[in-house]
Amino acid sequence: MKTVPIADCIWEIPPTEKAGMRVPARIYASETLLAGMDAGVFEQVTNVACLPGIVGAALCMPDGHWGYGFPIGGVAAFDAQDGIISPGGIGFDINCGMRVLRTSLTEAEVRPRLTELVDALFAAVPTGVGARGFVRLDDASFGDVMREGAGWCVRHGYGWPEDLEATEGGGCLPGADPAHVSARALARGREQLGTLGSGNHYLEVQVVPPGGVHDAAVARALGIEGPGQVLVMLHCGSRGFGHQVGTDYLRLFDGAMRAYGIVVNDRELACAPFRSPEGQAYFAAMTAAANTAFANRQVITHRVREVMSRVFARDPRELGLSLIYDVCHNTAKLERHVVEGVARDLVVHRKGATRSFGPGAPDVPAAYRHLGQPVIIGGSMETGSALLIGTTHAMRETFGSTAHGAGRTMSRAQAKKRVWGESLMQDMERRGIVIRAASKSGVAEEAGFAYKDLAAVVDVLHRLDISRKVVSLTPMGNIKG
């Protein structure tokens, strides 16, 4: 498939390369990252370019790799009147997202108690498939969670009011309607608040390493003073609830496409017109799952504060355990963007991609509006993560979007063939990284070599000016799902 360089780190596949492409497919990557992308990325991003109502181009971020329907790292915007909505462009773990908390603690204070801290966090935050949280909900209360998101948690004492100010969308996306959620999805989600789940989800104690501050002024605005400061990052979403919502509506859309005369290249891209009854029902259910994911991360935050307060015998506020930001990926959001000089209402799908809104955007919290939205890029449990900041250029270039992580280079099955989980855990401890996990094989799946070079991904984002480097973070302790 012909891939044409059109600018530094920007490659296009023209519509002439595949029958039915309505717009170009655009990939953001260095030559090295592009060469390492699997063939599925090119097949999938060009399939996305064929979907009805797509605007601009089908995009893939530098962390891109093969996914379900869309490539992971995929972004596509569809006209809100004439376009579609597709579960394959959102993902099964709806609003899988990142959250990072600052602390006033230093590595010197945490290191002597690191094992105690990691063990306590592992005991307090359930992990693994089927894990159940401590929050018990009846049908009415779970309905309130779906409608209110993180706000329900704060109202019930599982957080601080200022947490909502530092959460994308205030921790609650509009339009949720539990009436469009199946009984099976409700049953799977009701007991999962405050749980990590499995796969690549994690709760990590991190530190700013020497040389880890790339923009001191922005870092200070985020509450990060310099090397040695400890932060806590978590990555999880709506778990089985979101998976069931996606499964339910993929089945529904498979039939709806025939009714609306929609043909797709891949059944994993099953979709419906956004304004159709089916499209609106999915949007309402998807948003309910997204709000539940916000609530999930909020309850985990509450548990982190409880544990750290107990381990360090200090009040959570004295420990400075305040939220820097919570940002989602795996969503479709109704947003207004300027396209060729005209403001348009678009349904922006971000599958393994995250927002990167620039300075002045009204959706950015007031405390950060002069800077841009904080961006959280998760790496591997061995190598670290990064904080970036959104840009004005991203609003023009990528519908205000950027990468969400390092991106995999191999399947989980391949990773398990290369390393034993127990051996990897022992090796990480020798390197000063304490890890606890529900499954040792799950640790092997998440080995650092299974991911792209995070620094290379972040460098592309910075060079493209779709998000700018602020701080690098390295792991000290990790709770794996």
KAHUTA-V891327 format. One record per residue. N is the residue number from 1. OMEGA is omega in degrees with one decimal (none if undefined). D_FIRST is the distance of its C-alpha to the first C-alpha in Angstrom with 1 decimal. Layout:
((N;OMEGA;D_FIRST) (N;OMEGA;D_FIRST))
This chain:
((1;-174.3;0.0) (2;178.3;3.8) (3;-171.5;6.4) (4;174.5;9.8) (5;179.9;13.1) (6;176.6;15.6) (7;178.2;18.5) (8;177.6;19.8) (9;176.0;17.7) (10;-178.0;15.7) (11;178.7;12.0) (12;168.4;10.4) (13;-174.4;7.5) (14;-178.7;9.5) (15;-179.9;11.0) (16;-175.7;10.2) (17;-179.4;6.6) (18;177.9;8.6) (19;176.7;12.3) (20;178.3;14.7) (21;-179.9;13.1) (22;-178.3;16.3) (23;174.5;15.3) (24;167.4;12.5) (25;-174.5;11.2) (26;-179.1;12.8) (27;178.6;12.9) (28;-176.3;16.2) (29;167.5;16.3) (30;178.3;17.6) (31;-178.9;15.7) (32;179.3;17.4) (33;178.6;16.7) (34;-178.4;12.9) (35;-178.9;12.9) (36;-179.3;15.0) (37;-179.5;13.0) (38;-176.7;12.5) (39;179.9;9.4) (40;178.4;11.5) (41;-176.2;11.2) (42;177.4;7.6) (43;-174.7;8.6) (44;-177.4;12.0) (45;176.5;11.6) (46;172.6;9.8) (47;177.6;12.5) (48;-179.3;15.0) (49;179.4;14.1) (50;-172.7;15.4) (51;-177.4;18.7) (52;173.7;21.9) (53;-179.7;23.4) (54;-174.4;20.7) (55;172.6;21.7) (56;179.7;20.0) (57;169.5;16.5) (58;-170.9;15.3) (59;172.1;15.9) (60;-177.6;15.4) (61;-175.6;18.1) (62;174.7;18.1) (63;-171.9;19.7) (64;171.2;16.7) (65;-174.5;16.3) (66;179.4;15.9) (67;177.0;18.7) (68;-179.4;20.2) (69;172.8;18.4) (70;166.4;17.3) (71;170.6;16.0) (72;-167.7;19.2) (73;-177.3;19.2) (74;176.8;18.0) (75;174.7;19.8) (76;179.2;20.0) (77;-178.1;23.0) (78;178.4;24.3) (79;-174.1;27.2) (80;179.0;30.3) (81;-171.7;31.7) (82;-175.8;28.9) (83;-173.7;26.2) (84;166.9;25.9) (85;-174.0;26.5) (86;175.7;24.7) (87;178.5;26.0) (88;176.6;22.5) (89;-177.5;22.0) (90;179.3;25.2) (91;-179.4;25.6) (92;178.0;28.5) (93;-175.1;30.4) (94;-177.0;31.1) (95;161.6;32.0) (96;-173.1;31.4) (97;-176.6;32.5) (98;176.8;34.0) (99;179.1;37.6) (100;178.6;39.4) (101;172.5;43.2) (102;169.8;45.0) (103;173.4;48.3) (104;-177.9;51.2) (105;175.2;51.1) (106;177.1;50.4) (107;179.9;48.9) (108;177.9;52.4) (109;-173.3;53.8) (110;-172.9;51.1) (111;-179.4;50.6) (112;-177.6;54.0) (113;-173.5;53.5) (114;-179.1;49.8) (115;176.9;50.2) (116;-179.4;52.7) (117;-178.3;50.4) (118;177.4;47.3) (119;-179.1;49.5) (120;177.5;51.0) (121;179.7;47.6) (122;178.5;46.4) (123;-173.6;49.6) (124;-176.0;49.3) (125;-177.5;45.7) (126;-178.8;44.8) (127;174.1;41.6) (128;179.5;39.7) (129;176.4;38.8) (130;-179.4;41.6) (131;-179.5;43.3) (132;-179.9;45.9) (133;-177.3;47.1) (134;-179.0;50.7) (135;179.7;50.5) (136;-174.2;52.0) (137;167.2;51.1) (138;-175.6;52.6) (139;-177.5;50.7) (140;-179.3;52.0) (141;178.8;51.2) (142;174.2;47.6) (143;177.7;47.2) (144;177.3;48.4) (145;-179.1;45.8) (146;-179.2;43.0) (147;-171.4;44.4) (148;180.0;45.5) (149;-177.5;43.1) (150;178.6;44.3) (151;176.7;47.2) (152;-178.8;48.7) (153;-179.6;48.7) (154;179.7;50.4) (155;-178.9;52.9) (156;172.8;53.8) (157;179.4;54.2) (158;179.5;50.9) (159;-179.8;50.0) (160;-179.7;51.1) (161;-177.5;50.9) (162;174.7;49.0) (163;-177.1;46.2) (164;178.7;45.1) (165;-176.4;44.9) (166;179.5;42.5) (167;178.4;40.1) (168;179.8;37.2) (169;-176.4;38.7) (170;-179.9;42.1) (171;-179.6;41.0) (172;177.5;41.0) (173;-177.0;38.4) (174;172.3;40.1) (175;-179.2;39.9) (176;177.6;40.3) (177;-179.0;42.2) (178;179.6;43.2) (179;-179.0;44.1) (180;178.0;40.4) (181;-176.7;40.1) (182;177.2;40.9) (183;178.4;43.8) (184;178.9;41.6) (185;179.1;39.7) (186;-179.3;43.0) (187;-178.9;44.4) (188;-173.6;41.5) (189;-168.6;41.7) (190;-174.0;45.4) (191;-172.4;46.2) (192;178.0;43.2) (193;177.9;44.2) (194;-179.0;44.4) (195;-177.9;42.2) (196;-173.1;39.1) (197;-173.9;37.6) (198;178.5;35.3) (199;-175.6;31.9) (200;178.3;30.9) (201;-177.6;33.8) (202;169.6;36.4) (203;-168.7;39.5) (204;170.3;39.8) (205;-172.8;42.5) (206;178.7;41.1) (207;173.7;42.5) (208;-176.5;41.7) (209;171.9;41.5) (210;-177.8;43.0) (211;-175.2;40.7) (212;178.7;38.9) (213;-177.1;39.9) (214;177.1;37.5) (215;-171.3;39.1) (216;-177.2;42.8) (217;179.3;43.7) (218;178.5;41.0) (219;179.4;41.7) (220;178.1;45.4) (221;176.9;44.6) (222;179.4;42.8) (223;179.6;45.9) (224;-172.0;44.6) (225;-179.8;47.1) (226;-179.0;45.7) (227;179.5;45.1) (228;179.6;46.9) (229;-178.2;46.6) (230;176.0;45.6) (231;177.0;43.3) (232;-178.3;42.3) (233;174.2;38.8) (234;-176.2;37.8) (235;176.2;34.6) (236;-176.2;34.9) (237;-173.8;34.6) (238;172.3;35.9) (239;-175.7;35.6) (240;178.2;36.4) (241;179.5;37.4) (242;179.2;34.0) (243;-179.5;32.4) (244;176.5;34.8) (245;178.5;34.2) (246;-179.9;30.4) (247;-178.9;31.2) (248;-172.5;33.8) (249;171.3;31.7) (250;177.5;28.6) (251;-179.9;31.0) (252;-176.2;32.6) (253;178.7;29.4) (254;176.2;28.2) (255;-178.4;31.2) (256;-179.4;31.2) (257;178.8;27.8) (258;-179.5;29.4) (259;-177.6;32.4) (260;177.3;30.3) (261;-179.9;28.0) (262;176.5;24.8) (263;178.9;21.9) (264;-179.1;19.1) (265;-174.3;16.0) (266;-178.5;17.5) (267;176.3;21.2) (268;176.2;21.0) (269;177.3;20.4) (270;-171.6;23.7) (271;174.6;25.3) (272;174.6;28.2) (273;-176.1;29.2) (274;-176.7;30.4) (275;178.2;33.8) (276;175.7;34.3) (277;179.7;37.0) (278;179.6;34.4) (279;179.6;32.2) (280;177.3;35.4) (281;178.2;36.7) (282;-179.7;33.6) (283;179.7;33.7) (284;179.0;37.3) (285;178.0;36.8) (286;179.9;33.8) (287;175.5;36.0) (288;177.4;38.9) (289;178.4;36.8) (290;179.7;35.6) (291;176.6;39.3) (292;176.8;40.2) (293;174.3;37.7) (294;-179.9;39.4) (295;178.8;42.7) (296;-179.9;41.5) (297;179.4;40.7) (298;179.1;44.0) (299;176.1;46.0) (300;176.9;44.5) (301;177.4;45.3) (302;179.9;48.9) (303;177.5;49.1) (304;179.6;47.8) (305;178.2;50.6) (306;-176.7;53.1) (307;-177.1;52.2) (308;175.5;52.1) (309;-179.3;55.3) (310;-176.8;56.9) (311;-176.1;55.7) (312;175.4;56.6) (313;178.3;59.6) (314;178.2;58.7) (315;179.6;57.9) (316;179.2;54.2) (317;176.0;54.8) (318;177.2;56.6) (319;178.7;53.6) (320;-174.1;51.5) (321;179.5;49.1) (322;-175.2;47.7) (323;171.9;44.2) (324;178.0;41.9) (325;173.1;39.2) (326;-177.4;37.5) (327;-178.9;33.9) (328;158.1;31.8) (329;-175.9;28.3) (330;177.0;27.1) (331;163.4;28.7) (332;-175.6;28.3) (333;176.8;30.7) (334;-175.2;32.1) (335;175.4;31.9) (336;178.5;32.5) (337;176.9;30.1) (338;179.9;30.2) (339;-178.4;27.2) (340;174.7;27.5) (341;-177.4;31.2) (342;176.6;32.0) (343;-177.6;32.9) (344;173.4;31.3) (345;-174.1;31.9) (346;171.7;28.6) (347;-173.8;27.9) (348;176.7;25.9) (349;174.8;24.2) (350;-177.4;23.9) (351;-173.3;22.6) (352;175.5;23.3) (353;-173.6;23.7) (354;178.7;27.0) (355;175.5;28.9) (356;-174.9;29.5) (357;-173.8;32.0) (358;179.5;33.6) (359;176.8;37.3) (360;-179.9;39.3) (361;-175.8;37.2) (362;179.8;39.9) (363;179.2;38.1) (364;179.7;38.6) (365;-175.3;41.9) (366;-177.4;44.7) (367;-177.2;45.2) (368;-169.4;41.7) (369;179.1;41.2) (370;-177.6;42.0) (371;-168.1;39.4) (372;-175.8;36.5) (373;171.9;35.5) (374;179.3;35.5) (375;-179.1;32.2) (376;-179.6;32.3) (377;179.6;29.5) (378;175.8;30.3) (379;177.4;29.5) (380;-177.9;30.6) (381;179.4;34.2) (382;-168.7;34.5) (383;178.0;33.1) (384;-175.5;33.9) (385;-176.7;32.7) (386;169.9;32.8) (387;178.2;34.2) (388;178.3;32.7) (389;-179.5;33.6) (390;-173.8;31.8) (391;173.7;31.4) (392;-178.5;31.8) (393;178.7;28.4) (394;179.6;26.7) (395;179.8;28.5) (396;-169.0;26.8) (397;-168.6;23.3) (398;-174.9;22.5) (399;178.9;25.3) (400;-174.7;27.4) (401;176.1;25.1) (402;179.1;24.2) (403;179.4;23.4) (404;-177.2;25.8) (405;179.9;25.9) (406;-178.4;24.5) (407;-177.1;22.0) (408;172.9;21.9) (409;180.0;20.4) (410;179.8;21.6) (411;176.9;23.2) (412;178.9;26.9) (413;178.4;27.6) (414;-179.3;26.1) (415;-178.5;28.2) (416;177.4;31.3) (417;-174.2;31.0) (418;-176.3;31.1) (419;172.2;34.2) (420;-179.3;37.3) (421;-178.2;37.8) (422;177.8;41.4) (423;179.7;40.8) (424;178.8;38.3) (425;179.6;40.8) (426;179.6;43.5) (427;179.2;41.4) (428;178.1;40.6) (429;176.8;44.3) (430;178.6;45.1) (431;175.3;42.8) (432;179.1;44.6) (433;-179.6;42.3) (434;-176.1;44.2) (435;173.4;42.1) (436;-174.5;43.2) (437;175.7;41.1) (438;-175.2;41.7) (439;177.8;39.7) (440;176.5;39.4) (441;175.9;36.3) (442;175.7;34.9) (443;178.8;35.5) (444;179.9;33.6) (445;-174.4;30.6) (446;178.5;30.7) (447;-176.8;31.2) (448;-178.4;30.0) (449;178.7;27.7) (450;-177.2;25.7) (451;175.6;24.6) (452;176.2;22.8) (453;-177.0;25.1) (454;-178.9;26.6) (455;179.6;27.7) (456;177.8;24.2) (457;-179.0;23.0) (458;178.9;26.2) (459;178.2;25.9) (460;179.4;22.6) (461;-179.1;24.3) (462;179.2;27.3) (463;179.3;25.6) (464;-177.3;23.7) (465;171.8;27.2) (466;162.7;26.0) (467;-172.1;28.6) (468;-178.5;31.0) (469;175.8;32.4) (470;-175.7;36.0) (471;168.4;36.9) (472;-177.8;35.6) (473;176.5;37.2) (474;-175.3;37.8) (475;170.3;39.0) (476;-179.8;42.6) (477;-173.3;42.7) (478;170.4;40.3) (479;-178.7;40.9) (480;174.3;38.0) (481;none;37.5))
